[in-house]
Amino acid sequence: MLGKMMQQGFGIKEDLNCAETILSGANQAYCMGLDAQDLKLAAGFGGGMAIEGVCGTLTAAIMALGPLFVRERAHESTRIK
């Protein structure tokens, strides 16, 4: 579902960077319940953290895993460590 949203240009109209696009799209696709303030967490990761380092798409995808698979603490989850 998220992949299809990205293929259809999700985030372009809103002028989101790569990380914002992924986290916002995941929020919508998987009903994560993140609000606008939560989504701002991805802002600094766009463009490889603005230094073309670690891909913003990848970091946002990893951010999305937390709310999806962790109840309290990551190290207590069987799905993400």
Buried (B, 14 or more C-beta within 10 A) or exposed (E): EBEEBBEEEBBEEEEBBBBBBBBBBBBBBBEBEBEEEBBEBBBBBBBBBEEEEEBBBBBBBBBBBEBEEBEEEEEEBEEEE
